[in-house]
Amino acid sequence: MDSRPYRIRALMLAIAVVAAGGGASAFARDHDDARRAVEAGEIRPLAEILTSIKGRLPGEVVGIKLEHEAGAWMYELRVVDGNGRLFEIHVDAHSGEVERTKEK
């Protein structure tokens, strides 16, 4: 599978975070936390997660966040379906299991 579309989306997301006022230092800190978590085996790499759940998503991924909530790492995916509906999908960053899906 070609991971370029996901890399481009990740880059676009990074640019959006900085442009929205998150600042370069906030992005760098988040990026470093994510890298350390992957290296420590606490979470699976984003590309691996996206590959494993691709067929279960209702549309195209348009945004991604990595959050540490209630002691667990979660990927929060924003997905838009063919009808323009927006979904928020929470995926356990360690197991890759879809925890919840909510239409926004």
Summary of the structure (lengths in Angstrom):
residues: 104
radius of gyration: 13.5
end to end distance: 29.6
largest distance: 39.3
contacts: 253
relative contact order: 0.14
helix: 45%
strand: 31%
